[in-house]
Each structure stands twice: as structure tokens, then as C-alpha cells.
Amino acid sequence: MRLVLMGGSLRPQSLNGRLLRHLARELEGRGHEVAAFGGRALRMPLYEDGLAPAEETRALSEALQGAQGLVIVSPEYNAGIPGHLKNAVDWLSTLKPSPWPGLPVLLCAASPGAFGGARGLMAWRATLANMGALALPESLTVPHADQQLDEDGRPVEARTAALVPRLLDGFLSLAARLRP
Ligand SMILES: Cc1cc2nc3c(=O)[nH]c(=O)nc-3n(C[C@H](O)[C@H](O)[C@H](O)COP(=O)(O)O)c2cc1C
């Protein structure tokens, strides 16, 4: 399948970026074609009516047009979606055709905090539902991610580690049914 991953913060040491790279490797290992967008690829000008979309925006939009699913790996800022990711979502939603309607999405988050970014994912669900994207009901959260992700972004806590392949299976099966 053709899959896009998007997320992480803009800082090079991003825990979410590390988790994203681990999930990208897992999906590639299963034989899927993966395009990952993080860091500089998400540095877009703030959305403004009349402003032409930046090269980064067009690249992400094109990748999503051909994708069968999207994995979002999002930090939680003040219990919500970080500005750079919300800005990317808003830009994409203004393009024609918008990539969002019917797009299968897997939501993931990592945080040094005890909730693992779960509250931010609730904000993501509201935004995705508004745009007509179809988020898998289950999601991946990694609490205490500064201790619970190894150098390669693999969750070290047994329950979370076991959840990753189950979630990917669920997401891939949803995406295959919606976008064969
Ligand atoms: C502006 C701001 C707001 C934050 N709000 C939250 C929050 O609501 N919940 C949380 O768990 N962590 C919060 N954090 C801490 C982030 O989870 C932490 O910085 C995390 O490492 C960010 O993800 P990253 O490692 O991918 O950059 C916040 C950080 C910033 C900079």
C-alpha cells in the first residue's frame, strides 16, 4: 500500500519524530511504500487567504492524493494540536481536491507526560471528522516517552510495544477496505 506519515515537532530531537521514524520502518518492513513528512517538510507559511501554497504544502498534498492511508504522529501542545500541524491541515483543506474526505487515518502521540498526548488526539479527532477523514477508533499513545522510547523510537514498555503491531494491522485492514 502507499502510505503517508506526518508529524513530529519542529525540533530535531522530537520524540514524536523518533516514533514516526520507527513506525515508518515497521510499515516498510511489511512491504508498504512509505512517504514521511516531518521537520522542515512541515515548515509552511501561516495560512492566509490569497497566498499561494508553498512547495512543502504542494508536496504533502500530492503525496496524500495518491495515498491509501495517513499516519499522524502528533505532539500535544496545551491539550491540542500543535500550530505547525494544524497549519498544514488547514492549508491542505483549502486545496482542490482536498485530500481529507474519506482518508483513513491512524492517530499516534508521544509525550513526556503521563497522558501520552491522548488529549491532543481528541482535538485531532474533531478536526479530522469535520473534514470527513476516517480515523481508526483505536490510537497509540506513549506516556513518559522520554524514558519509554528507545534511541530508534521503539516503545520499550511491554504493553505499548505489543500494541504497535496490532494497531498497524487494524489500520492497514481499514485502509485496504476503504481504499483497495
Ligand atoms: C507550548 C507547549 C505546550 C505543551 N503542552 C503539553 C500538553 O498539553 N500535554 C503534554 O503532555 N505535553 C505538553 N507539552 C510538552 C510536550 O509534550 C513535550 O515538549 C514533547 O517533547 C513535545 O513533543 P516532541 O518531543 O515531539 O517535540 C507542551 C510543550 C509545549 C512546547
The ligand as a Tripos MOL2 file, in Angstrom:
@<TRIPOS>MOLECULE
LIG
   31    33     1     0     0
SMALL
NO_CHARGES

@<TRIPOS>ATOM
      1 C1          3.7090   25.0020   24.0230 C.3       1 LIG1
      2 C2          3.7810   23.6220   24.6230 C.ar      1 LIG1
      3 C3          2.6660   23.0770   25.1920 C.ar      1 LIG1
      4 C4          2.7090   21.7760   25.7120 C.ar      1 LIG1
      5 N1          1.5540   21.2210   26.2190 N.ar      1 LIG1
      6 C5          1.5660   19.9150   26.5640 C.ar      1 LIG1
      7 C6          0.3400   19.2620   26.9340 C.ar      1 LIG1
      8 O1         -0.7290   19.8110   26.9240 O.2       1 LIG1
      9 N2          0.4150   17.9490   27.2530 N.ar      1 LIG1
     10 C7          1.6030   17.2370   27.2270 C.ar      1 LIG1
     11 O2          1.5870   16.0420   27.5090 O.2       1 LIG1
     12 N3          2.7650   17.8540   26.9110 N.ar      1 LIG1
     13 C8          2.7650   19.1550   26.5790 C.ar      1 LIG1
     14 N4          3.9300   19.7750   26.2170 N.ar      1 LIG1
     15 C9          5.1810   19.0410   26.3400 C.3       1 LIG1
     16 C10         5.4110   18.2300   25.0850 C.3       1 LIG1
     17 O3          4.6750   17.0220   25.1640 O.3       1 LIG1
     18 C11         6.8970   17.9190   25.0020 C.3       1 LIG1
     19 O4          7.6080   19.1200   24.7970 O.3       1 LIG1
     20 C12         7.1760   16.9360   23.8920 C.3       1 LIG1
     21 O5          8.5200   16.5170   23.9900 O.3       1 LIG1
     22 C13         6.8610   17.5600   22.5530 C.3       1 LIG1
     23 O6          6.9780   16.6130   21.5310 O.3       1 LIG1
     24 P1          8.3470   16.3830   20.7440 P.3       1 LIG1
     25 O7          9.2920   15.6470   21.6670 O.co2     1 LIG1
     26 O8          7.9430   15.5470   19.5860 O.co2     1 LIG1
     27 O9          8.9060   17.7200   20.3840 O.co2     1 LIG1
     28 C14         3.9170   21.0500   25.6970 C.ar      1 LIG1
     29 C15         5.0650   21.6360   25.1260 C.ar      1 LIG1
     30 C16         4.9870   22.8960   24.5850 C.ar      1 LIG1
     31 C17         6.2320   23.4850   23.9290 C.3       1 LIG1
@<TRIPOS>BOND
     1     1     2 1
     2     2     3 ar
     3     2    30 ar
     4     3     4 ar
     5     4     5 ar
     6     4    28 ar
     7     5     6 ar
     8     6     7 ar
     9     6    13 1
    10     7     8 2
    11     7     9 ar
    12     9    10 ar
    13    10    11 2
    14    10    12 ar
    15    12    13 ar
    16    13    14 ar
    17    14    15 1
    18    14    28 ar
    19    15    16 1
    20    16    17 1
    21    16    18 1
    22    18    19 1
    23    18    20 1
    24    20    21 1
    25    20    22 1
    26    22    23 1
    27    23    24 1
    28    24    25 2
    29    24    26 1
    30    24    27 1
    31    28    29 ar
    32    29    30 ar
    33    30    31 1
@<TRIPOS>SUBSTRUCTURE
     1 LIG1         1 GROUP 0 **** ****
